[in-house]
Amino acid sequence: MARLWHTAILSKWKHVFEFIPIESQIEKFQDEYYDAIARCHVSGESTIFIEFMLSQIDRILEDISLQMNEENEQFSETVRKMLEIMEYDTPYTRKTLMEKLGLKSRDGFRRNYLQPALEMNLIQMTLPDKPNSRNQRYMKV
């Protein structure tokens, strides 16, 4: 029951915890989990348990980060290139960005540069309500 509350409280605080497999992590390190609880009972304070849980959350986030980096390796390089040519507070058209990057394929630009950067909130549209407008510009955030 305590684990359920643990997940519920963390999920309410930050929604990302809905997707972090804390329960699975505790199962992997169950002996250490119960040892931390037992040591807290002896010491009369929660510090050991809190440190244990924080270290497990840190491990999970590290694993997720490594997975994301592996999956998005191509995106991060292409996005990095695009961000390098952009200046803050300067709106760019799709065409201008493609020219600066030496690209010809609209689809490739959209898929490998634009969409990942938008999804990671690294750039923003000047007309977010009209994503396909010919007047659309993109700005570095």
N, C-alpha and C positions, 0 to 999 in steps of 0.2 A: 504494500500500500504506500509505503514511504517513497518508493521509486516512482510510482504513478504521480504522486504529489510533486515530487522533484521535477519531473518532466512537465507537468501542467504549469507549475510556477515559472519555470524557465521559458516555456513557450509563450506564456502571457507577457513576459517581460520583453522577449525578442522572438519574433516568429520563426527565425531560422532554427530555433531549437526543436520545432516540430519535425524537422527533417534530419536532425542529428541523432544517430543511433546510440544513445547513451545506454539504453538497456542492454544492447548487444555488447558494448564495451565492458559493462559491469560483469556480464557473464564470462567474458574472456579473462577478467582479472578478479574473479569472485573471491578467491582466498584473500587477496589483498584488501578487497572491499570489506569483508567481514572482520579482518584484522584491524582495519582503520576504525570500524565501529567499536570493536572491543577495547581498543586503546583509548578511545574517547570516553567510554564508560569508566575506565580506570582513572583517567586524568580529570574527569569531570568537566571537560570542555570539548568543543566541536572542531577545534583547529585542525587536528590531524585528518578528520573526515573531509573537511572543506578543502584542504590541500590535496588530498587524494582525488576528490571529484574534479577539482580544477585541473589537475595534471591529466586526468582521463579526457576531459573536454579538450584540453590542449592537444593531446594525441589525436583525437578524432579530427579536429580542425586541421592539423598538420597533414593527416592522411587525405582529407578532402582537398586540401590545397594542392598536394602533389598530384592527385588524380586530375584536378582541373587543369593544372599546368601541362600535364601530359596530353590531355584531350585538346587543349586550346593552344598548343605550342605554335602552330601555324598562325592562328589568329593574333597571338600576342606579338609576333614579329611584324605582321602586316599592319596591325593597329599602331604599333610603335613607330613604324615608318611614316604612317599618315600623321600621327601627332607631332612628329618632328618637323614636318613641313608647315604645320598650322601655327598661327600666332593667336594668343588670347584676344578676345573682343573683336575678332575679324571674321565676318561671315564669308563663307566660301560656297560656291556652287559646286554641284557634283562634277561638272565639266572641268572646272578649275582644279579641283583636287585630283582628278584623273590625269590631267595634263602634267601637273607637278610631280605625280608619281610615275609618269610614263606608261599609263595603262590605257588599253583600248576597249576592253570588255566591260560593259556596264554591269552585267550580271556578276562577273567575277569581283568587280569593285564593291558592289552592293553586298555580296555574300561574304567576302573575305576581309573587307575593310570597314565599310559603313555600318552594317548590322551589328557586328561584334562591338564596335566602339559605342554605338547607341545603347546596346544592351548593358554594357559595363558603365554607362553614364559618364563616359569620357568626353563625349561630344553631345550637343543637343541641336535639335531642329529649331529654326527661327519661326516656323509655322507648324507647330506640333499637331494642330487640328487638321492640317492639310498636307499629309506626308508626301503626296504625289504631285504637289503643285509645282509648276515650272518656275515659280518664284522662291522655291524652297532653298534655304541656305543652311549651312552647318557651322557651328561654332565650337571651339575647344572650351571645355568647362574648367 
